[in-house]
Amino acid sequence: MCCDERVPTDSRRPDPAELEGLAVELAEGAAALVRRLRDDQRADHVAASAKSTATDLVTEVDQATERWLIEQLAGRRPGDAILGEEGGGRRGSTGVRWLLDPIDGTVNFVLGIPHYAVSVAAEVDGTVVAGAVSNPVSGETFRAHLGGGSYLAGERLSGPRDVPLSRAVVATGFGYDAGVRTRQVAAAAPLLPQIADVRRLGAASLELCFLAAGRVDAYFEAALNPWDHAAGGLVATEAGCRVSGLHGRPPGRHLYAAAGAELAGEFFALLESVAADEVLPADG
């Protein structure tokens, strides 16, 4: 049985608000650890190595932060399953699974660009019900639980402004594989004349939170993993945004698209017209 399988045995259904509270504690605690470890290593001496490709980086700080998160969960909720980006995980018995991204935006972290985050989300029986995304540099923490709205500090988020597609600022990202990037650029090119501008910020979790906060108007990206979008996607949807995988499919690795409710239909139709959900190979 794989570490990401969920076998519920506890009849008490977890409270999403309680899980959100723990997600915030974990994300902010991990963000403090990232800051401390970053300060201990000069910006030009952060040890990094490649994962799937030469541009897909992992640092000692990623790994140490994920270990800390797993240790915290072991003490607080020992029966829950865990799936971490850096390979940490375990099976569970409660129906709850935690999705951990210790540093979303590792390339930004390595380069000293202040746009990266710790992302922590909780699923119950496969549905994301709580999450928090914390930027160690800005100190901002976005949070949400299912049915409870999404917040930045004490402010409830309500999604992006209501603008036509021609005025929309769209965030996106590109995969680490060169072939996938080539197809992503080909799909993105015909979008540019029909929108206002594009932002490529380098941390999917934060870009989805920025959508919730109205800092961008729409977002799409292929080749994401569950830990990339679990918390940020919940923050966006609880702010009233719509998400899609296009052509009636739920969002997933093939594509994660999101926009404010007013823009979503037109934006998703535009993405379908350029086959934005077909940039990954058939086995990708």
C-alpha positions in Angstrom: 0.0 0.0 0.0 1.4 3.4 -1.0 2.0 6.2 1.5 -0.7 8.3 -0.2 -3.5 5.9 0.2 -6.2 6.8 2.7 -8.0 4.1 4.7 -10.5 5.8 7.1 -11.1 4.0 10.3 -12.1 6.9 12.6 -15.9 7.5 12.5 -15.5 11.1 13.7 -15.3 13.3 10.5 -12.5 15.9 11.0 -13.6 19.5 11.4 -12.3 21.6 8.4 -11.9 24.7 10.6 -9.7 22.8 13.0 -7.6 21.4 10.1 -7.3 25.0 8.7 -6.0 26.1 12.1 -3.4 23.4 12.1 -2.4 24.1 8.5 -1.8 27.8 9.4 0.4 26.8 12.4 2.4 24.4 10.2 2.8 26.8 7.3 3.8 29.7 9.5 6.1 27.6 11.6 7.8 26.1 8.5 8.1 29.6 7.0 9.9 30.8 10.1 12.3 27.8 9.7 12.9 28.6 6.1 13.8 32.2 7.1 16.2 31.0 9.8 17.9 28.4 7.5 18.1 31.0 4.7 19.8 33.4 7.1 22.3 30.7 8.1 23.4 30.2 4.5 24.6 33.1 2.4 22.3 33.7 -0.6 25.0 32.6 -3.0 25.8 29.4 -1.0 22.4 27.7 -0.8 23.1 24.1 -1.6 21.0 22.9 -4.5 20.8 19.8 -6.6 18.7 18.7 -9.6 15.6 16.4 -9.4 13.7 15.5 -12.6 15.7 17.9 -14.8 18.7 20.2 -14.5 16.2 23.1 -13.8 14.1 21.3 -11.3 16.0 22.1 -8.1 15.8 20.9 -4.5 17.8 22.4 -1.6 18.8 21.3 1.8 16.3 23.8 3.2 13.4 22.1 1.2 14.4 18.8 2.7 14.9 20.1 6.3 11.6 22.0 6.2 9.6 18.9 5.0 11.2 16.8 7.7 10.1 19.4 10.3 6.5 19.4 8.9 6.3 15.6 9.0 7.6 15.6 12.6 5.0 18.1 13.7 2.2 16.1 12.1 3.5 12.9 13.7 3.0 14.5 17.1 -0.2 16.3 16.4 -2.1 13.9 14.1 -0.2 10.6 14.0 -2.9 8.7 12.2 -3.1 10.9 9.1 -1.5 10.1 5.8 1.1 12.5 4.4 2.3 13.2 0.8 5.3 15.6 0.6 7.0 17.0 -2.5 10.4 15.8 -1.4 9.4 12.2 -0.9 8.3 12.3 2.7 5.1 10.4 3.4 3.3 7.8 5.3 0.1 5.8 5.2 -2.9 6.8 7.3 -5.9 5.4 9.0 -8.1 8.5 9.5 -9.2 9.5 6.0 -7.1 12.7 6.2 -4.1 13.2 4.0 -1.7 16.2 4.3 -0.2 17.6 1.1 3.1 19.4 1.8 5.2 21.7 -0.3 8.1 22.9 1.9 9.2 25.5 -0.6 7.0 26.2 -3.6 9.2 28.3 -5.9 12.6 26.7 -5.1 14.3 28.4 -8.0 13.2 31.8 -6.7 14.5 30.8 -3.3 17.9 29.9 -4.6 18.1 33.1 -6.6 16.9 35.3 -3.8 13.7 36.3 -5.5 11.2 37.0 -2.7 8.4 35.0 -4.2 8.2 31.5 -2.7 6.0 29.8 -0.1 5.3 27.0 2.2 2.1 25.3 1.2 0.1 22.9 3.6 -3.2 21.4 2.7 -5.5 18.7 4.2 -7.7 16.4 2.3 -10.5 14.3 3.7 -11.4 11.3 1.7 -9.7 12.9 -1.4 -11.3 16.3 -1.1 -9.2 19.3 -0.1 -10.9 20.8 2.9 -8.3 23.1 4.5 -5.1 24.8 3.5 -2.6 27.6 4.2 0.1 29.2 2.0 2.8 31.3 3.8 5.4 33.5 2.2 8.5 33.5 4.4 9.7 36.8 3.0 6.6 38.9 3.1 5.1 37.2 6.1 1.7 36.9 4.3 -0.3 33.8 5.1 -3.3 32.9 2.9 -5.8 30.5 4.5 -9.1 28.7 3.8 -11.3 25.9 4.8 -14.1 24.3 2.8 -17.3 26.4 3.1 -15.6 29.0 5.4 -14.2 31.5 2.9 -10.6 32.4 2.3 -8.6 35.1 4.2 -5.4 37.1 4.2 -4.8 38.2 7.8 -8.3 39.3 8.9 -9.5 40.3 5.4 -11.9 38.0 3.6 -10.8 37.5 0.0 -13.4 38.0 -2.8 -11.4 37.1 -6.0 -10.3 39.3 -8.9 -11.8 42.4 -10.4 -14.5 42.1 -13.0 -12.7 43.0 -16.3 -13.1 41.9 -19.9 -10.7 39.3 -21.2 -8.9 42.1 -23.2 -7.9 43.7 -19.9 -7.1 40.6 -17.9 -3.6 40.0 -16.4 -3.0 36.2 -16.6 -0.5 34.3 -14.5 1.0 31.1 -15.8 4.0 28.9 -15.4 6.1 26.5 -17.5 7.3 22.9 -16.9 10.8 21.8 -16.2 11.0 19.5 -19.3 12.2 21.4 -22.4 9.7 19.6 -24.7 6.8 20.5 -22.5 7.9 24.1 -22.2 8.1 24.3 -26.0 4.5 23.2 -26.3 3.4 25.5 -23.5 4.9 28.5 -25.2 3.2 27.5 -28.5 -0.1 27.4 -26.7 0.5 30.7 -24.8 1.5 32.7 -27.9 -2.0 33.0 -29.4 -3.4 34.1 -26.0 -1.3 37.2 -25.9 -3.2 39.3 -28.4 -6.5 38.6 -26.6 -5.5 39.5 -23.1 -3.8 42.5 -21.4 -0.6 40.8 -20.1 1.0 37.7 -18.7 2.9 37.2 -15.4 5.2 34.3 -14.7 5.9 34.5 -11.0 7.3 31.0 -10.3 5.2 29.7 -7.4 1.8 28.1 -8.3 0.5 28.2 -4.7 1.1 31.9 -4.4 -0.3 32.7 -7.9 -3.6 31.0 -7.0 -3.7 33.0 -3.7 -2.9 36.2 -5.7 -5.9 35.4 -7.9 -8.0 35.1 -4.7 -6.7 38.5 -3.6 -7.3 40.2 -6.9 -3.6 40.6 -7.8 -4.1 38.8 -11.1 -7.2 38.1 -13.0 -6.7 34.5 -14.1 -4.2 31.6 -14.0 -3.4 28.5 -15.9 -0.6 25.9 -15.8 0.1 22.3 -16.8 2.3 19.7 -15.2 1.5 20.7 -11.6 1.5 18.2 -8.8 -1.2 18.0 -6.1 1.0 19.7 -3.5 1.5 22.7 -5.9 -2.2 23.6 -6.1 -4.0 21.9 -3.2 -3.9 24.8 -0.7 -3.8 27.7 -3.2 -6.6 26.2 -5.2 -8.8 26.0 -2.1 -8.0 29.6 -1.3 -9.0 30.6 -4.8 -12.3 28.7 -4.9 -13.3 29.9 -1.4 -12.8 33.4 -2.7 -15.4 32.7 -5.4 -13.1 31.8 -8.3 -13.8 28.9 -10.6 -11.4 26.2 -11.5 -11.3 23.8 -14.5 -9.3 21.3 -16.4 -11.2 22.2 -19.6 -13.6 20.1 -21.7 -15.5 19.1 -18.6 -12.6 17.6 -16.8 -11.6 18.6 -13.3 -8.3 20.5 -12.9 -5.2 18.2 -12.6 -1.8 17.6 -14.0 -2.9 18.0 -17.6 -4.1 21.6 -16.7 -5.1 23.7 -13.8 -7.0 26.8 -14.9 -8.7 29.3 -12.6 -10.4 32.7 -13.0 -13.0 34.9 -11.3 -16.6 33.9 -11.9 -17.3 36.6 -14.4 -14.3 35.9 -16.6 -14.1 32.1 -16.2 -16.3 31.0 -19.0 -14.7 33.2 -21.7 -11.2 32.4 -20.3 -11.7 28.7 -20.3 -13.1 28.8 -23.8 -10.0 30.7 -25.0 -7.7 28.1 -23.3 -9.7 25.3 -25.1 -9.3 27.0 -28.4 -5.5 26.9 -28.1 -5.4 23.3 -26.7 -3.8 24.5 -23.5 -4.7 21.2 -21.9 -2.8 19.1 -24.5 0.8 20.2 -23.9 1.8 17.2 -21.9 2.7 13.9 -23.6 0.0 11.2 -23.5 1.8 9.5 -20.6 2.5 12.7 -18.7 
